[in-house]
Amino acid sequence: MYLIGIDEAGRGPWAGPVFASVVILNPEDEIKLLELGIKDSKKLTPYKREKLFSVIKELSVFFNVLSSPVACY
């Protein structure tokens, strides 16, 4: 069993680009991330978020970030 996280950011396809990401972790790595302070990414400083990104990449089984610049009509 894996721990899977999905999130999106941006104003939405009507107002500009939108980004979506997914990360898949082994459940035992959740404790490591909690010890590093990852509980709510919106409460992290940009510096800390950038530093933790590399840790998440190293621990992940899979991760990806995608973007869409505008809505398709």
N, CA, C and O of each residue as an XYZ file, in Angstrom:
292
protein
N       0.846     -1.164      0.000
C       0.000      0.000      0.000
C       0.901      1.239      0.000
O       1.954      1.255      0.637
N       0.471      2.265     -0.719
C       1.239      3.496     -0.835
C       0.421      4.677     -0.322
O      -0.803      4.610     -0.208
N       1.132      5.755     -0.018
C       0.520      7.021      0.349
C       0.602      7.916     -0.881
O       1.693      8.150     -1.402
N      -0.546      8.424     -1.354
C      -0.594      9.218     -2.583
C      -1.145     10.605     -2.269
O      -2.185     10.743     -1.625
N      -0.435     11.624     -2.730
C      -0.882     13.002     -2.554
C      -1.061     13.679     -3.900
O      -0.230     13.533     -4.796
N      -2.149     14.419     -4.036
C      -2.465     15.144     -5.270
C      -2.864     16.560     -4.887
O      -3.574     16.759     -3.901
N      -2.411     17.554     -5.665
C      -2.795     18.940     -5.390
C      -2.731     19.734     -6.684
O      -2.088     19.330     -7.653
N      -3.409     20.869     -6.675
C      -3.375     21.779     -7.816
C      -3.169     23.195     -7.301
O      -3.469     23.506     -6.149
N      -2.651     24.042     -8.177
C      -2.426     25.440     -7.822
C      -2.614     26.287     -9.070
O      -2.398     25.824    -10.190
N      -3.011     27.507     -8.864
C      -3.197     28.435     -9.980
C      -4.577     29.045     -9.926
O      -5.399     28.692     -9.080
N      -4.814     29.946    -10.821
C      -6.093     30.667    -10.853
C      -7.157     29.877    -11.591
O      -8.331     30.248    -11.568
N      -6.778     28.827    -12.225
C      -7.740     28.039    -12.987
C      -7.625     28.342    -14.460
O      -7.099     29.388    -14.842
N      -8.105     27.449    -15.286
C      -7.931     27.602    -16.724
C      -8.642     28.813    -17.321
O      -8.311     29.215    -18.437
N      -9.597     29.403    -16.627
C     -10.266     30.589    -17.160
C      -9.440     31.844    -16.938
O      -9.577     32.809    -17.691
N      -8.572     31.854    -15.908
C      -7.837     33.067    -15.564
C      -6.335     32.948    -15.804
O      -5.608     33.916    -15.578
N      -5.861     31.821    -16.242
C      -4.429     31.666    -16.461
C      -4.006     30.229    -16.265
O      -4.848     29.334    -16.198
N      -2.703     30.000    -16.171
C      -2.207     28.631    -16.071
C      -2.611     27.954    -14.763
O      -2.818     28.605    -13.739
N      -2.714     26.645    -14.828
C      -3.007     25.838    -13.651
C      -1.967     24.715    -13.615
O      -1.576     24.183    -14.654
N      -1.530     24.367    -12.413
C      -0.537     23.325    -12.210
C      -1.144     22.220    -11.355
O      -1.937     22.486    -10.451
N      -0.770     20.996    -11.643
C      -1.214     19.853    -10.841
C       0.000     18.976    -10.566
O       0.901     18.860    -11.396
N       0.008     18.360     -9.382
C       1.124     17.485     -9.039
C       0.611     16.255     -8.310
O      -0.466     16.254     -7.714
N       1.421     15.209     -8.381
C       1.128     13.967     -7.672
C       2.440     13.421     -7.130
O       3.482     13.521     -7.778
N       2.378     12.848     -5.945
C       3.537     12.174     -5.355
C       3.061     10.874     -4.719
O       2.014     10.834     -4.073
N       3.836      9.819     -4.908
C       3.529      8.519     -4.314
C       4.683      8.164     -3.387
O       5.845      8.156     -3.795
N       4.346      7.869     -2.128
C       5.347      7.551     -1.107
C       5.046      6.221     -0.459
O       3.903      5.765     -0.441
N       6.080      5.605      0.071
C       5.891      4.459      0.950
C       5.349      4.991      2.272
O       5.797      6.046      2.722
N       4.410      4.311      2.907
C       3.797      4.812      4.143
C       4.814      5.127      5.251
O       4.603      6.059      6.027
N       5.903      4.371      5.334
C       6.874      4.630      6.395
C       7.608      5.963      6.205
O       8.186      6.484      7.158
N       7.593      6.511      5.008
C       8.234      7.800      4.773
C       7.393      8.977      5.266
O       7.903     10.090      5.387
N       6.119      8.744      5.549
C       5.257      9.805      6.069
C       5.815     10.351      7.382
O       5.783     11.561      7.607
N       6.318      9.491      8.238
C       6.873      9.920      9.523
C       8.079     10.821      9.301
O       8.233     11.823      9.999
N       8.932     10.487      8.349
C      10.098     11.319      8.043
C       9.669     12.719      7.620
O      10.255     13.713      8.049
N       8.645     12.789      6.776
C       8.175     14.086      6.303
C       7.529     14.902      7.421
O       7.725     16.115      7.493
N       6.774     14.259      8.277
C       6.170     14.965      9.403
C       7.242     15.506     10.343
O       7.104     16.608     10.875
N       8.309     14.737     10.548
C       9.417     15.197     11.395
C      10.114     16.418     10.793
O      10.657     17.243     11.528
N      10.103     16.540      9.473
C      10.716     17.684      8.796
C       9.791     18.903      8.756
O      10.196     19.974      8.304
N       8.570     18.746      9.220
C       7.654     19.881      9.291
C       6.653     19.974      8.167
O       6.001     21.007      8.019
N       6.507     18.928      7.364
C       5.535     18.965      6.270
C       4.180     18.523      6.807
O       3.926     17.338      7.019
N       3.323     19.511      7.018
C       1.939     19.235      7.436
C       0.988     19.993      6.528
O      -0.012     19.446      6.064
N       1.307     21.260      6.279
C       0.486     22.102      5.416
C       1.438     22.954      4.581
O       2.055     23.883      5.101
N       1.559     22.648      3.304
C       2.523     23.353      2.450
C       2.250     24.849      2.356
O       3.170     25.631      2.116
N       1.007     25.251      2.540
C       0.683     26.682      2.454
C       1.228     27.475      3.639
O       1.321     28.700      3.574
N       1.588     26.787      4.716
C       2.158     27.459      5.891
C       3.682     27.480      5.867
O       4.303     28.047      6.765
N       4.298     26.867      4.846
C       5.753     26.860      4.726
C       6.233     28.130      4.033
O       5.542     28.682      3.176
N       7.425     28.586      4.413
C       8.029     29.699      3.693
C       8.475     29.198      2.318
O       8.707     28.001      2.147
N       8.598     30.088      1.346
C       9.082     29.659      0.034
C      10.445     28.948      0.119
O      10.681     27.969     -0.590
N      11.336     29.443      0.987
C      12.651     28.808      1.154
C      12.518     27.374      1.656
O      13.133     26.461      1.104
N      11.718     27.176      2.697
C      11.550     25.840      3.260
C      10.852     24.912      2.256
O      11.204     23.738      2.145
N       9.872     25.439      1.536
C       9.169     24.640      0.528
C      10.144     24.150     -0.539
O      10.083     22.994     -0.959
N      11.044     25.031     -0.975
C      12.038     24.661     -1.983
C      12.998     23.594     -1.454
O      13.333     22.651     -2.171
N      13.436     23.737     -0.212
C      14.338     22.753      0.394
C      13.655     21.389      0.537
O      14.263     20.356      0.258
N      12.411     21.387      0.965
C      11.694     20.133      1.182
C      11.329     19.439     -0.132
O      11.119     18.226     -0.156
N      11.253     20.198     -1.213
C      10.951     19.614     -2.514
C      11.983     18.544     -2.883
O      11.619     17.473     -3.370
N      13.255     18.829     -2.654
C      14.289     17.842     -2.990
C      14.187     16.600     -2.107
O      14.455     15.489     -2.565
N      13.802     16.784     -0.843
C      13.620     15.639      0.060
C      12.458     14.778     -0.420
O      12.558     13.551     -0.441
N      11.370     15.410     -0.800
C      10.201     14.677     -1.294
C      10.564     13.905     -2.559
O      10.165     12.750     -2.712
N      11.321     14.532     -3.473
C      11.739     13.838     -4.695
C      12.571     12.600     -4.367
O      12.392     11.548     -4.981
N      13.472     12.724     -3.408
C      14.332     11.600     -3.038
C      13.541     10.454     -2.410
O      13.836      9.287     -2.671
N      12.544     10.771     -1.588
C      11.763      9.748     -0.900
C      10.680      9.130     -1.776
O      10.215      8.024     -1.499
N      10.281      9.827     -2.817
C       9.113      9.386     -3.585
C       9.386      8.151     -4.432
O      10.488      7.940     -4.938
N       8.345      7.352     -4.562
C       8.340      6.237     -5.497
C       8.098      6.806     -6.902
O       8.649      6.317     -7.888
N       7.260      7.854     -6.968
C       6.917      8.525     -8.214
C       6.446      9.928     -7.890
O       5.769     10.145     -6.884
N       6.805     10.893     -8.747
C       6.236     12.234     -8.640
C       6.194     12.857    -10.023
O       6.961     12.483    -10.911
N       5.283     13.817    -10.195
C       5.183     14.519    -11.459
C       4.475     15.848    -11.225
O       3.621     15.966    -10.347
N       4.839     16.837    -12.019
C       4.198     18.149    -11.995
C       3.843     18.485    -13.438
O       4.692     18.406    -14.325
N       2.596     18.858    -13.669
C       2.117     19.194    -15.003
C       1.471     20.553    -14.987
O       1.013     21.012    -13.940
N       1.423     21.217    -16.151
C       0.740     22.506    -16.227
C      -0.062     22.586    -17.514
O       0.225     21.909    -18.501
N      -1.068     23.430    -17.465
C      -1.884     23.718    -18.638
C      -1.998     25.236    -18.727
O      -2.492     25.860    -17.787
N      -1.560     25.850    -19.819
C      -1.527     27.312    -19.890
C      -2.904     27.959    -19.993
O      -3.115     29.015    -19.396
N      -3.838     27.377    -20.714
C      -5.168     27.976    -20.896
C      -6.207     26.892    -21.075
O      -5.883     25.721    -21.272
N      -7.446     27.296    -21.003
C      -8.553     26.341    -21.200
C      -8.647     25.935    -22.664
O      -8.300     26.711    -23.555
N      -9.099     24.761    -22.900
C      -9.357     24.301    -24.269
C     -10.848     24.459    -24.539
O     -11.682     24.002    -23.756
N     -11.167     25.090    -25.621
C     -12.584     25.319    -25.951
C     -13.033     24.339    -26.991
O     -14.193     24.366    -27.405
